[in-house]
Amino acid sequence: MVGLVCLAVSACASRRAADTQLPAAYEAPAPESPADPSMLDTWWTAFGDSELNALIDQALAASPDARTAAARLREARATRAGALTAFLPQGNVVGSGSKTEKKVIDGTAVSVPGFSSTGDSEAYAASFDVSWELDLFGRLWATRRAANAEMAAARLDYEAARASLAAGVADSYFQARGLAIQLQDARATERIQGELYRIVSIRADRGLAASADADRVAGDLSQARSNVAQLEAELQAQRRNLLILVGRAIEPTANLPVDASVGAPPEVPAVVPGELLARRPDVRRAQAALVSALGRLDYAKLAFFPTFKLAPGVGLQKSEQPGYSATIQNWTIGANVSVPVLDIPRLLSEVKAQDARTEQAAIAYEKAVQTAYGEAENALVQLAADRRRVALLDEGEARAERAYQASHKGYVAGLVDLQTTLNNEQAWRSVRSQETAARVQALRRAVQTYKALGGGWPLASAPTNKEAR
């Protein structure tokens, strides 16, 4: 009967392979000068910024997020070891001792050689009984497969957490640099507006310009000063957030210098979508979860088979009574077998439930692959667009600055009116602001791209297929 049930379970349980097919290539434009794929492991070094490298190294060593991920990895290792010890011999040494005082308080005391109803008696016993399940049907293999896969998933979670931390530090760092540039521009605007206000005030006092011009410039000067105050606060907050990320939360923000400059994002490697299956830690983690679910499904099926256990044991007893003393040694060797009969309906329900969980794990794996592909392609497309946008704004900013400088000199010389000068300055500042934002966005997009391609963790130390099975 049990054999028939097992055959039925094997026939109904699904083992559909997850669909992980991906296109042969991305639709995004190919990089002009592809980087070495090995740089993905430590992609932040490609920016050539020693301060960024130091911050990420500090974060990976001291950040609360990194330390929490390491603690979870240690927990997973201990859990795996505990799951496998259940198939080792089990048993405990048990000891006992007692002392009894007997005294007849009513009746007649009996005194026979070897037996007395009065007096003190002592009894001691020790035993060591062992239970060892014989793995005749592969329960240990199924458990080890699930435990190894869960351990691999924990390692991948650890690496994914560190990769996300590195990306978070880089993103916050480039945001801080963008704010530093904006603050520098705002202070330059404040200085220019102050100088312009001084000039227009002198011209108004001499009757060479209307007083309304001075009021107009004074309003712009107040706005420039308020913008400086706002950007100073935002940069201060961004520095504090960055210090928290790297595990230096209580340090003064002055300990974190931020240059008001950004460079061009480095090139990314020329990769194919299929590499995401081996490169992305979240995809590998979903694969390990599927392997674990399959192992648990195998174990649920094996519950229908009989369980055989060896039960050897040894014991020692000592008894002392008035007129009698004996020490007894014993040993036992035995075995027992358990065959599920009335538990079959419950075991069938457990198999069906685990089969459904396995199907969910397969779907989750498919979704992880599809999500990874979408994120990688979108990041590559957007990074290419950001590069083109920066190039266009660089040219526009240079031309707008030349126009403003020419009109400013003309206004000082009395050849150009104030409105033209202000319009040219506003146009230049607007383009410069967009150019700065585009540069910062391109750097942040490069960080997103490296992360989407599976960068930020040492692929060489990833759990192997053997470990996950």
ABEGO torsion letter per residue (X at the ends): XAAAAAAAAAAABBABBBBABBBABBABBBBABBBBAAAAABAAAAAGBAAAAAAAAAAAAABAAAAAAAAAAAAAAAAAAAAAAAABBBEBBBBBBBBBBBBBABEBBBBBBGBBABEBBBBBBBBBBBBBBBBAAGAAAAAAAAAAAAAAAAAAAAAAAAAAAAAAAAAAAAAAAAAAAAAAAAAAAAAAAAAAAAAAAAAAAAGABBAAAAAAAAAAAAAAAAAAAAAAAAAAAAAAAAAAAAGAAABBAAABBBBBBBBBBBBBBBBBAAAAAAABAAAAAAAAAAAAAAAAAAAAAAAABBBBBBBBBBBBBBBBBBGBBBBBBBBBBBBBBBBBAAAAAAAAAAAAAAAAAAAAAAAAAAAAAAAAAAAAAAAAAAAAAAAAAAAAAAAAAAAAAAAAAAAAAAAAAGABBAAAAAAAAAAAAAAAAAAAAAAAAAAAAAAAAAAAAGBGBBAAABBBAAAAX
